[in-house]
């Protein structure tokens, strides 16, 4: 089993003569609360979340309704377990695959 915390550093891929770079995914421990949190990426059409390369993924267990934020973009709340730790994430659906996530106590369907 992989560790709960990680930080990706090699997030570049080449397409022909072009090169694309991402900041990468990470999960870290908040120094004040001690809870996990970070950025992950949506995989497999919204059914999985994981790192940028797709090497370490976990299934989305519940996806809430898509809503419009105060900034006018569409977002969706996701619930999943990251290595047996319950997590809640906000999927930024507009032109992005980013899921901002944090550890929660537990959730009920």
VMD Tcl script that draws the C-alpha trace (Angstrom):
set ca {
  {0.00 0.00 0.00}
  {1.23 3.49 -0.85}
  {1.67 6.16 1.78}
  {-1.17 8.54 2.60}
  {0.91 11.67 1.90}
  {2.80 12.41 -1.30}
  {3.90 15.24 -3.61}
  {4.40 14.78 -7.34}
  {7.30 16.55 -9.00}
  {7.51 15.07 -12.54}
  {4.28 16.26 -14.18}
  {5.35 16.99 -17.75}
  {4.28 15.21 -20.90}
  {5.28 15.78 -24.52}
  {2.90 15.86 -27.47}
  {4.77 16.21 -30.72}
  {6.90 19.32 -30.43}
  {4.89 20.71 -27.50}
  {5.48 20.13 -23.81}
  {2.79 20.52 -21.12}
  {3.54 20.83 -17.41}
  {1.21 20.65 -14.42}
  {1.85 21.60 -10.81}
  {1.11 18.00 -9.83}
  {-1.07 16.45 -7.15}
  {-0.27 16.33 -3.47}
  {-1.69 15.19 -0.16}
  {-0.17 16.64 3.00}
  {-0.86 16.99 6.70}
  {-2.17 20.36 7.92}
  {0.21 21.51 10.65}
  {-2.51 22.99 12.91}
  {-5.32 20.44 12.54}
  {-3.26 17.33 11.73}
  {-5.77 16.36 9.01}
  {-4.94 15.34 5.45}
  {-5.69 17.67 2.55}
  {-4.49 18.62 -0.88}
  {-5.11 18.52 -4.62}
  {-5.97 15.46 -6.67}
  {-7.12 15.02 -10.24}
  {-10.31 13.46 -11.59}
  {-9.76 10.25 -13.56}
  {-11.89 7.96 -15.74}
  {-14.61 10.48 -16.53}
  {-15.35 11.42 -12.92}
  {-15.46 7.88 -11.48}
  {-11.99 7.97 -9.88}
  {-9.68 10.50 -8.21}
  {-5.92 10.19 -8.01}
  {-2.52 11.62 -8.76}
  {-1.67 13.45 -11.99}
  {-0.18 10.39 -13.69}
  {-3.07 8.11 -12.70}
  {-0.76 5.66 -10.88}
  {-2.49 5.91 -7.48}
  {-6.29 6.18 -7.88}
  {-9.33 5.50 -5.72}
  {-13.02 5.30 -6.69}
  {-15.46 8.13 -6.03}
  {-18.05 6.65 -3.67}
  {-20.61 9.46 -3.88}
  {-20.90 12.48 -6.18}
  {-23.27 15.28 -5.22}
  {-25.24 17.51 -7.55}
  {-23.38 19.96 -9.78}
  {-23.81 23.52 -8.51}
  {-22.75 26.99 -9.56}
  {-20.36 28.78 -7.18}
  {-20.26 32.50 -6.32}
  {-17.67 32.92 -9.09}
  {-20.06 31.47 -11.69}
  {-18.18 28.22 -12.32}
  {-19.66 24.74 -11.95}
  {-18.49 22.55 -9.05}
  {-19.37 19.18 -7.59}
  {-18.83 17.68 -4.13}
  {-17.21 14.21 -4.09}
  {-16.76 11.70 -1.26}
  {-14.10 8.98 -1.31}
  {-11.59 7.12 0.87}
  {-7.89 7.85 0.36}
  {-6.05 4.81 1.76}
  {-8.83 4.12 4.31}
  {-9.13 7.82 5.29}
  {-12.53 9.41 4.54}
  {-12.17 12.48 2.32}
  {-14.43 15.14 0.85}
  {-13.42 17.00 -2.29}
  {-14.70 19.79 -4.49}
  {-14.34 19.03 -8.21}
  {-13.77 22.20 -10.25}
  {-15.66 21.18 -13.40}
  {-15.02 24.23 -15.57}
  {-11.93 23.66 -17.78}
  {-10.19 21.66 -15.07}
  {-9.71 18.19 -13.62}
  {-8.72 19.47 -10.16}
  {-10.28 18.12 -6.97}
  {-9.45 20.13 -3.83}
  {-9.89 17.69 -0.93}
  {-9.68 17.40 2.84}
  {-10.06 14.72 5.49}
  {-13.44 14.38 7.22}
  {-14.64 12.34 10.17}
  {-17.05 10.17 8.20}
  {-19.95 10.61 5.83}
  {-23.32 9.00 5.31}
  {-25.20 8.52 2.08}
}
mol new
graphics top color blue
foreach p $ca { graphics top sphere $p radius 0.5 }
foreach p [lrange $ca 0 end-1] q [lrange $ca 1 end] { graphics top cylinder $p $q radius 0.2 }
display resetview
